[in-house]
Amino acid sequence: MTNNNIVQKLWNLCDVLRDDGINYSDYVTELVLLLFIKMVQENTEAGLLNKHPLPEGCRWSDISGKDGINLLNDYKRILLTLSTGKNEAGESIHEDPLIQAIYADAQTRLREPRHLKQMIETLDQIDWFSAQEDGLGDLYEGLLEKNANETKSGAGQYFTPRALIDSIVRCVKPQPGETIQDPAAGTAGFLIAADIYMKANSDDYFDLSDKDQAFQKNKAFVGIELVPSTRRLALMNCLLHGMEGDDEGVVHLGNALGDGGKSLPRADVILANPPFGTSKGGEASITRDDLTYNTSNKQLAFLQHIYRNLKPGGRAAVVLPDNVLFEAGIGSDIRRDLMHKCNLHTILRLPTGIFYAAGVKTNVLFFTKGTVKKPTQEENCTTKTWVYDLRTNMPSFGKRTPFGNQHLAPFEKVFGKKADGTSKRKEEEWSFTEIEKEENAQSSPERLAENSRWKCFTRDYIRDTKSDSLDISWLKDKDSIDAADLPEPDVLAAEAMTELTEALRELDCLMAALGASDQAKVQKQLLADALGLEEGVEDA
């Protein structure tokens, strides 16, 4: 049984939850409260999780095989005990702060014992040996991704496409011994991808000393998440991937735009996809008094935090919507400050349709603190910026056209092997999709350069021509119409009026069919008066 099969089997349990009145947005939270207990048992039996065992009386064996009201009551008791660390008599039976954080305020909304029993029996029937071969953490990730793809709320609001996360990590290349930070952690996708990348390049950290291995497990990663239920998912996700963090876990509860962000230490690498919207649109408020530029735009505030919180020479990649690239006023000031203090070496213009919010246009900004020769430099660090346009003339992505690694491979190739963006780059290294390669097979070098998705812009151009806007595009949309090919204005106006007239006739027929002829006559008379027409228009 593959992980995809198991994920689908777990997702099918949502039908059971629905039958018990569980809201669609609460599916995953309700399911993982139970699933995590099962996964701890599987990991413990496999010898993969020893530091955070669940206390006696709160393990899978304490609910498996039971039924009836006793089962439901025992499960509620377990959740309460895991949350508080105390049994029904008020005695402390475990003091694991990470387990308490994971189950903080946890409670089930299940009302029917038979539904809980059905979920337990389904989990007992899964081939966990096969699941462990791929990693229980990856299975959990698959469940979160399934929820993000299936719902418009819940995990969808903070789930970054896996292909994009992996591509960004491959470009930034985090290394063992570096501190990796995400101030908008969500379910910890960036932090886990960074850990997986480093494990793959260090034989699961066995190439490192015991001291360095302990650093990777407990100190290398730190994130902040504002929403408690989201942080719960993140903590479970990290623990199942072998990432324990400090006493608060890898992901701390807090507001990166408030005191939580001020307390974060400087990092070698910052990877983030801050939430979309303004400070008025969510729970987070911007209360930082240490940011140079006051703004109500969350993304601009996050961007300030990120480039300020990098160590000299540190690297960052951040996903941001288009408005951050062109917003005037304070937006221009922040972008100017970014290009002063950092080398903004690469911008990836992402296609639409890859995030849950339809039509949202996003970009990835890659930058390093200071310059290669002088990491502590704080002025004129950006001299040129390379832009890769993966948006123009791309398909509309969604369930039928999934966004994947194949779409990002050409970008990674021209980005180069150096994580700080200093690989030798040439505009002649034209980059196209496979279809575009076929279309351009016989094109001249000039034509290829015109259609290339990869282009370099100097700092002078950005300042003098774009007024420090980073919303840079040059490719012609194949669906657009050249103004030179348009008919004369009077012809266009006549065509528009013809279409409008026909639309009004259809509305008149609809009004008549609905028995609203009198109202239609009034509207037609008003139209006749407005156009200066002769009387009798109501009979037209």
C-alpha positions as CSV (number, residue, x, y, z in Angstrom):
1,M,0.0,0.0,0.0
2,T,1.5,3.3,-1.1
3,N,1.4,6.5,0.9
4,N,-1.0,8.0,-1.6
5,N,-3.4,5.0,-1.0
6,I,-3.1,5.5,2.7
7,V,-3.7,9.2,2.5
8,Q,-6.9,8.6,0.4
9,K,-8.0,6.0,3.0
10,L,-7.4,8.5,5.8
11,W,-9.2,11.2,3.8
12,N,-12.2,8.9,3.4
13,L,-12.6,8.9,7.2
14,C,-13.8,12.5,6.7
15,D,-17.1,10.9,5.7
16,V,-17.4,9.4,9.2
17,L,-16.6,12.8,10.7
18,R,-19.3,14.4,8.5
19,D,-21.8,11.9,9.7
20,D,-21.1,13.0,13.3
21,G,-21.6,16.6,12.5
22,I,-17.9,17.7,12.2
23,N,-17.5,20.8,10.2
24,Y,-15.6,20.5,6.9
25,S,-12.8,22.8,8.1
26,D,-12.3,20.8,11.2
27,Y,-11.7,17.4,9.5
28,V,-7.9,17.3,9.6
29,T,-7.6,18.7,13.2
30,E,-10.1,16.1,14.5
31,L,-8.5,13.3,12.5
32,V,-4.9,14.0,13.5
33,L,-5.7,14.2,17.2
34,L,-6.4,10.5,17.0
35,L,-3.9,9.7,14.2
36,F,-0.9,11.2,16.1
37,I,-1.5,8.7,19.0
38,K,-1.4,5.9,16.4
39,M,1.7,7.2,14.8
40,V,3.5,7.6,18.1
41,Q,2.9,3.9,18.7
42,E,4.2,2.9,15.3
43,N,7.3,5.1,15.6
44,T,7.9,3.8,19.1
45,E,7.7,0.2,18.1
46,A,10.1,0.9,15.2
47,G,12.5,2.6,17.6
48,L,12.2,6.0,15.9
49,L,10.7,8.0,18.7
50,N,11.9,7.6,22.2
51,K,12.2,11.1,23.7
52,H,8.5,12.0,23.6
53,P,6.5,8.8,24.5
54,L,2.9,9.2,25.5
55,P,2.2,8.5,29.2
56,E,0.6,5.3,30.4
57,G,-3.1,5.3,30.0
58,C,-2.9,7.7,27.0
59,R,-1.6,5.2,24.4
60,W,-3.2,3.5,21.4
61,S,-3.6,0.3,23.4
62,D,-5.8,2.2,25.8
63,I,-8.5,2.8,23.2
64,S,-7.9,0.1,20.5
65,G,-10.4,-2.8,20.9
66,K,-12.8,-0.8,23.1
67,D,-16.3,0.3,22.1
68,G,-19.4,2.0,23.4
69,I,-19.7,5.0,25.7
70,N,-16.6,3.8,27.6
71,L,-14.5,4.2,24.5
72,L,-15.6,7.8,23.9
73,N,-15.2,8.7,27.5
74,D,-11.7,7.2,27.6
75,Y,-10.7,9.1,24.5
76,K,-11.9,12.4,26.0
77,R,-10.0,11.6,29.2
78,I,-6.8,10.9,27.1
79,L,-7.1,14.2,25.3
80,L,-7.6,16.1,28.6
81,T,-4.6,14.3,30.2
82,L,-2.3,15.0,27.2
83,S,-3.4,18.6,27.3
84,T,-2.8,19.2,31.0
85,G,-0.3,16.6,32.0
86,K,-2.6,15.5,34.8
87,N,-4.9,12.6,35.4
88,E,-8.5,12.8,36.6
89,A,-7.3,12.9,40.2
90,G,-5.2,16.0,39.4
91,E,-1.9,14.1,39.7
92,S,0.9,15.0,37.3
93,I,1.6,12.0,35.1
94,H,3.7,13.7,32.4
95,E,5.6,17.0,32.1
96,D,6.5,16.9,28.4
97,P,5.9,20.5,27.3
98,L,6.0,19.5,23.6
99,I,3.2,16.9,24.0
100,Q,1.2,19.4,26.1
101,A,1.7,22.0,23.3
102,I,0.5,19.6,20.7
103,Y,-2.6,18.7,22.6
104,A,-3.3,22.2,24.1
105,D,-7.0,22.7,24.5
106,A,-7.6,19.6,22.5
107,Q,-11.1,18.2,22.5
108,T,-13.1,15.9,20.3
109,R,-16.5,16.9,18.7
110,L,-17.4,13.3,18.1
111,R,-20.7,12.3,19.7
112,E,-21.2,8.8,18.5
113,P,-18.9,6.1,20.0
114,R,-19.5,3.9,16.9
115,H,-17.9,6.6,14.7
116,L,-14.8,6.7,16.9
117,K,-14.6,2.9,16.8
118,Q,-14.9,3.0,13.0
119,M,-12.0,5.4,12.8
120,I,-9.9,3.3,15.2
121,E,-10.6,0.1,13.3
122,T,-9.6,1.8,10.0
123,L,-6.3,3.0,11.4
124,D,-5.6,-0.5,12.8
125,Q,-6.2,-2.0,9.3
126,I,-3.6,0.3,7.5
127,D,-0.3,-1.3,6.5
128,W,1.9,0.8,8.7
129,F,5.0,-1.1,7.8
130,S,4.7,0.1,4.2
131,A,4.0,3.6,5.5
132,Q,7.1,3.6,7.6
133,E,9.3,2.8,4.6
134,D,8.3,6.2,3.1
135,G,8.2,7.9,6.5
136,L,5.2,8.6,8.7
137,G,6.0,12.3,8.4
138,D,5.6,12.2,4.7
139,L,2.3,10.4,5.2
140,Y,1.2,13.2,7.5
141,E,2.4,15.8,4.9
142,G,0.3,14.1,2.3
143,L,-2.8,14.4,4.5
144,L,-2.2,18.1,4.9
145,E,-1.7,18.6,1.2
146,K,-4.9,16.7,0.5
147,N,-6.8,19.0,2.8
148,A,-5.2,22.0,1.1
149,N,-6.2,20.8,-2.3
150,E,-9.8,19.8,-1.3
151,T,-10.8,22.8,0.8
152,K,-10.9,26.5,0.5
153,S,-10.3,27.0,4.2
154,G,-8.4,25.2,6.9
155,A,-4.9,24.1,5.7
156,G,-5.5,25.6,2.3
157,Q,-4.9,29.1,3.6
158,Y,-1.3,28.4,4.6
159,F,-0.2,25.4,2.5
160,T,2.5,26.3,0.0
161,P,2.7,23.9,-3.0
162,R,5.2,21.2,-2.3
163,A,6.9,21.5,-5.6
164,L,7.5,25.2,-5.0
165,I,8.9,24.6,-1.5
166,D,11.3,21.9,-2.7
167,S,12.5,24.0,-5.6
168,I,13.2,27.0,-3.3
169,V,15.1,24.8,-0.9
170,R,17.2,23.4,-3.7
171,C,18.1,26.9,-4.8
172,V,18.9,28.3,-1.3
173,K,20.7,25.1,-0.2
174,P,20.6,25.1,3.6
175,Q,23.6,23.5,5.2
176,P,24.0,21.6,8.5
177,G,25.1,24.0,11.2
178,E,23.0,26.9,9.9
179,T,19.9,28.2,11.7
180,I,16.8,28.0,9.5
181,Q,13.9,30.3,10.3
182,D,10.3,30.7,9.1
183,P,8.4,33.6,10.7
184,A,5.1,32.4,9.1
185,A,5.5,28.7,9.6
186,G,2.0,27.4,8.9
187,T,2.4,23.6,9.0
188,A,6.2,23.9,8.9
189,G,6.5,22.9,5.2
190,F,9.6,25.0,4.6
191,L,11.4,23.9,7.7
192,I,10.7,20.2,7.1
193,A,11.8,20.5,3.4
194,A,15.1,22.1,4.5
195,D,15.6,19.3,7.0
196,I,14.9,16.6,4.4
197,Y,17.3,18.4,1.9
198,M,20.1,18.4,4.5
199,K,19.5,14.8,5.5
200,A,19.7,13.7,1.9
201,N,23.1,15.4,1.6
202,S,24.6,14.1,4.9
203,D,23.5,10.5,5.1
204,D,20.6,11.4,7.5
205,Y,23.1,13.5,9.5
206,F,25.3,10.4,10.2
207,D,28.1,12.2,8.5
208,L,28.0,14.7,11.4
209,S,29.3,14.5,14.9
210,D,27.0,13.7,17.8
211,K,27.1,17.4,18.9
212,D,26.2,18.5,15.4
213,Q,23.4,16.0,15.1
214,A,21.9,17.3,18.4
215,F,22.1,20.8,17.0
216,Q,20.1,19.7,13.9
217,K,17.5,18.0,16.0
218,N,17.0,20.7,18.7
219,K,18.4,24.1,17.6
220,A,18.7,24.3,13.8
221,F,15.1,25.1,13.1
222,V,12.7,27.7,14.5
223,G,9.4,29.0,13.3
224,I,6.5,31.1,14.6
225,E,2.8,30.5,13.9
226,L,0.0,32.7,15.1
227,V,-2.9,30.3,15.0
228,P,-2.9,27.6,17.7
229,S,-4.7,24.9,15.7
230,T,-2.2,25.4,12.8
231,R,0.7,25.3,15.2
232,R,-0.6,22.0,16.5
233,L,-0.4,20.5,13.0
234,A,3.1,22.0,12.6
235,L,4.4,20.5,15.9
236,M,3.0,17.1,15.0
237,N,4.5,17.4,11.5
238,C,8.0,18.3,12.8
239,L,8.0,15.6,15.5
240,L,7.0,12.9,13.0
241,H,10.0,14.0,10.9
242,G,12.4,13.7,13.8
243,M,12.6,17.5,14.4
244,E,12.1,18.2,18.1
245,G,13.3,21.8,18.6
246,D,13.5,23.4,22.0
247,D,11.1,23.1,25.0
248,E,8.4,24.8,22.9
249,G,9.1,22.6,19.9
250,V,10.3,23.7,16.4
251,V,7.3,26.1,15.9
252,H,6.5,28.6,18.6
253,L,3.1,30.1,19.2
254,G,3.2,33.9,18.6
255,N,3.0,36.8,16.2
256,A,6.1,37.5,14.1
257,L,4.8,41.0,13.6
258,G,4.7,41.6,17.3
259,D,6.8,40.6,20.3
260,G,7.3,37.0,18.9
261,G,9.2,38.3,16.0
262,K,11.3,40.7,18.0
263,S,12.5,37.8,20.2
264,L,13.7,35.7,17.2
265,P,17.5,35.4,16.9
266,R,19.2,36.2,13.6
267,A,19.2,33.4,11.1
268,D,21.5,32.1,8.4
269,V,18.5,31.2,6.2
270,I,15.0,32.5,6.2
271,L,12.3,30.8,4.1
272,A,8.7,32.0,4.3
273,N,5.3,32.5,2.6
274,P,3.7,35.2,4.7
275,P,-0.1,35.2,4.8
276,F,-1.9,37.3,2.2
277,G,-3.9,40.4,3.2
278,T,-3.6,43.5,5.3
279,S,-3.5,43.9,9.1
280,K,-7.2,44.5,9.1
281,G,-7.9,41.2,7.4
282,G,-6.8,38.7,10.1
283,E,-6.0,38.1,13.7
284,A,-2.4,39.3,13.5
285,S,-1.7,43.0,14.2
286,I,1.5,44.8,13.4
287,T,2.8,45.9,16.8
288,R,6.5,46.0,16.0
289,D,8.2,49.2,17.2
290,D,11.6,48.2,15.8
291,L,10.8,48.2,12.1
292,T,12.0,51.3,10.2
293,Y,8.9,51.7,8.1
294,N,5.4,51.7,9.6
295,T,2.9,50.0,7.3
296,S,-0.5,48.3,7.6
297,N,0.6,45.8,4.8
298,K,1.4,42.5,6.4
299,Q,3.7,41.3,3.6
300,L,5.7,44.6,3.7
301,A,6.1,44.2,7.4
302,F,7.2,40.5,7.1
303,L,9.6,41.5,4.3
304,Q,11.2,44.1,6.7
305,H,11.5,41.5,9.5
306,I,13.1,38.9,7.1
307,Y,15.9,41.1,5.6
308,R,16.6,42.7,9.0
309,N,16.7,39.3,10.8
310,L,19.3,37.7,8.5
311,K,22.9,37.4,9.7
312,P,25.5,39.1,7.5
313,G,25.8,36.9,4.4
314,G,22.5,35.1,5.3
315,R,20.2,33.9,2.5
316,A,16.4,34.3,2.2
317,A,13.6,33.3,-0.2
318,V,10.2,34.8,0.5
319,V,6.9,34.3,-1.4
320,L,5.1,37.7,-1.9
321,P,2.0,38.9,-3.8
322,D,2.4,41.4,-6.7
323,N,1.3,44.4,-4.6
324,V,4.5,44.2,-2.6
325,L,6.5,44.6,-5.8
326,F,4.7,47.8,-7.0
327,E,3.1,49.5,-4.0
328,A,4.2,53.1,-3.9
329,G,5.1,55.3,-0.9
330,I,6.2,53.2,2.0
331,G,6.4,50.2,-0.4
332,S,9.0,51.9,-2.5
333,D,11.0,52.9,0.6
334,I,11.0,49.3,1.9
335,R,12.1,47.9,-1.5
336,R,14.8,50.5,-1.7
337,D,16.0,49.6,1.8
338,L,16.0,46.0,0.9
339,M,18.2,46.6,-2.2
340,H,20.5,48.8,-0.1
341,K,21.0,46.2,2.6
342,C,20.8,43.0,0.6
343,N,21.7,41.7,-2.8
344,L,18.3,41.0,-4.4
345,H,19.7,38.8,-7.1
346,T,16.7,36.9,-8.3
347,I,12.9,37.2,-8.7
348,L,10.7,34.3,-9.8
349,R,7.3,35.4,-11.2
350,L,5.0,32.6,-10.3
351,P,2.0,31.5,-12.4
352,T,-1.6,32.1,-11.2
353,G,-3.7,29.3,-9.8
354,I,-1.1,27.5,-7.7
355,F,-2.4,28.9,-4.4
356,Y,-5.9,28.5,-2.8
357,A,-7.0,32.0,-3.6
358,A,-8.0,32.2,-7.2
359,G,-6.3,34.8,-9.3
360,V,-3.6,35.7,-6.7
361,K,-0.4,36.6,-8.4
362,T,2.8,35.9,-6.5
363,N,6.6,36.0,-6.7
364,V,9.6,34.6,-4.9
365,L,12.3,37.1,-3.9
366,F,15.8,35.6,-3.4
367,F,18.3,37.8,-1.6
368,T,21.4,37.7,0.5
369,K,22.4,40.1,3.4
370,G,25.2,42.4,2.3
371,T,27.5,41.4,-0.5
372,V,29.8,38.5,-1.2
373,K,32.9,40.6,-0.6
374,K,31.5,42.5,2.4
375,P,28.5,40.7,4.2
376,T,28.2,43.7,6.6
377,Q,27.7,46.2,3.8
378,E,24.4,48.1,4.2
379,E,24.2,50.3,1.1
380,N,24.1,49.6,-2.6
381,C,24.3,45.9,-2.2
382,T,22.1,45.2,-5.2
383,T,23.7,46.0,-8.6
384,K,21.5,43.8,-10.8
385,T,18.5,41.6,-10.5
386,W,17.6,38.6,-12.6
387,V,13.9,37.9,-13.3
388,Y,12.4,34.6,-14.4
389,D,8.9,34.9,-15.8
390,L,7.0,31.7,-15.1
391,R,3.7,33.4,-15.4
392,T,3.2,34.8,-19.0
393,N,1.7,32.3,-21.4
394,M,1.5,29.6,-18.8
395,P,-1.5,27.3,-18.4
396,S,-4.1,28.0,-15.7
397,F,-3.0,25.6,-12.9
398,G,-5.5,23.7,-10.8
399,K,-6.7,20.1,-10.2
400,R,-6.8,19.3,-13.9
401,T,-3.4,20.9,-14.6
402,P,-1.3,20.4,-11.5
403,F,1.8,22.5,-10.9
404,G,4.9,20.3,-10.5
405,N,8.6,20.0,-10.4
406,Q,8.8,19.9,-14.2
407,H,7.6,23.5,-14.4
408,L,10.3,24.8,-12.1
409,A,13.3,22.7,-13.5
410,P,14.2,25.3,-16.2
411,F,14.3,28.1,-13.5
412,E,16.5,26.0,-11.2
413,K,18.9,25.4,-14.1
414,V,19.5,29.1,-14.9
415,F,19.5,30.0,-11.2
416,G,22.7,28.1,-10.9
417,K,24.4,26.0,-8.3
418,K,25.5,28.8,-5.9
419,A,23.0,29.5,-3.2
420,D,23.8,33.2,-3.0
421,G,22.9,33.8,-6.6
422,T,26.4,34.5,-7.8
423,S,26.6,31.7,-10.3
424,K,27.7,32.8,-13.8
425,R,24.5,33.8,-15.6
426,K,23.9,34.8,-19.2
427,E,20.7,36.0,-20.9
428,E,21.8,33.7,-23.8
429,E,20.9,30.8,-21.5
430,W,17.4,31.0,-22.8
431,S,14.9,29.1,-20.7
432,F,11.6,27.8,-22.1
433,T,8.9,25.2,-21.4
434,E,9.1,22.0,-23.4
435,I,6.3,23.3,-25.7
436,E,8.1,26.6,-26.2
437,K,11.4,24.8,-27.1
438,E,9.6,23.1,-30.0
439,E,8.0,26.4,-31.1
440,N,11.4,28.2,-31.0
441,A,13.4,25.4,-32.5
442,Q,14.0,27.3,-35.8
443,S,14.0,30.8,-34.3
444,S,16.8,33.3,-34.7
445,P,18.9,34.4,-31.7
446,E,17.1,37.7,-31.7
447,R,13.7,36.0,-31.6
448,L,14.9,33.7,-28.9
449,A,16.1,36.6,-26.7
450,E,12.8,38.3,-27.2
451,N,10.8,35.3,-26.0
452,S,13.2,34.2,-23.2
453,R,11.8,33.9,-19.7
454,W,15.1,34.8,-18.2
455,K,16.3,38.5,-18.2
456,C,18.7,40.7,-16.2
457,F,17.9,44.3,-15.1
458,T,20.4,46.7,-13.6
459,R,19.8,48.6,-10.4
460,D,20.0,51.8,-12.4
461,Y,17.1,50.5,-14.6
462,I,15.0,49.6,-11.7
463,R,15.6,53.0,-10.0
464,D,15.4,55.3,-13.1
465,T,12.9,53.5,-15.3
466,K,10.8,51.6,-12.9
467,S,10.9,54.1,-10.0
468,D,12.0,51.2,-7.7
469,S,9.1,49.0,-8.7
470,L,10.0,45.3,-9.0
471,D,6.9,44.4,-11.0
472,I,9.0,43.8,-14.2
473,S,7.6,42.0,-17.2
474,W,8.6,41.9,-20.9
475,L,7.0,38.9,-22.5
476,K,4.1,39.5,-24.8
477,D,0.9,37.6,-23.9
478,K,0.0,35.4,-26.8
479,D,-3.7,36.0,-26.1
480,S,-3.4,39.8,-26.1
481,I,-4.3,41.9,-29.2
482,D,-1.8,44.3,-30.6
483,A,-3.3,47.8,-30.6
484,A,-2.0,48.3,-34.2
485,D,-4.3,45.4,-35.3
486,L,-7.5,46.8,-33.8
487,P,-10.3,48.2,-36.1
488,E,-11.0,52.0,-36.2
489,P,-12.6,53.5,-33.1
490,D,-16.0,54.1,-34.8
491,V,-16.1,50.4,-35.9
492,L,-15.3,49.3,-32.4
493,A,-18.0,51.6,-31.0
494,A,-20.6,50.3,-33.5
495,E,-19.8,46.7,-32.6
496,A,-20.2,47.5,-28.9
497,M,-23.5,49.2,-29.4
498,T,-24.8,46.4,-31.5
499,E,-24.0,43.9,-28.7
500,L,-25.6,46.2,-26.1
501,T,-28.8,46.5,-28.2
502,E,-29.1,42.8,-28.6
503,A,-28.6,42.3,-24.8
504,L,-31.3,44.8,-24.1
505,R,-33.7,43.0,-26.4
506,E,-33.0,39.7,-24.6
507,L,-33.7,41.4,-21.3
508,D,-36.9,42.8,-22.6
509,C,-38.1,39.3,-23.6
510,L,-37.0,37.9,-20.2
511,M,-39.0,40.6,-18.4
512,A,-42.1,39.8,-20.5
513,A,-41.7,36.1,-19.8
514,L,-41.6,36.9,-16.1
515,G,-44.8,39.0,-16.3
516,A,-43.0,42.2,-15.7
517,S,-43.8,44.1,-18.9
518,D,-44.9,47.2,-17.1
519,Q,-41.5,47.6,-15.4
520,A,-39.8,46.9,-18.7
521,K,-41.8,49.8,-20.3
522,V,-40.7,52.2,-17.6
523,Q,-37.0,51.2,-18.1
524,K,-37.3,51.6,-21.9
525,Q,-38.9,55.0,-21.6
526,L,-36.0,56.1,-19.3
527,L,-33.6,54.8,-21.9
528,A,-35.4,56.7,-24.6
529,D,-35.3,59.9,-22.6
530,A,-31.5,59.4,-22.0
531,L,-30.8,58.9,-25.7
532,G,-33.2,61.5,-26.9
533,L,-35.3,59.0,-28.9
534,E,-38.9,59.6,-30.2
535,E,-41.9,58.5,-28.2
536,G,-43.2,55.0,-28.9
537,V,-39.9,53.3,-28.0
538,E,-41.9,51.1,-25.6
539,D,-43.4,49.4,-28.6
540,A,-40.0,48.6,-30.1
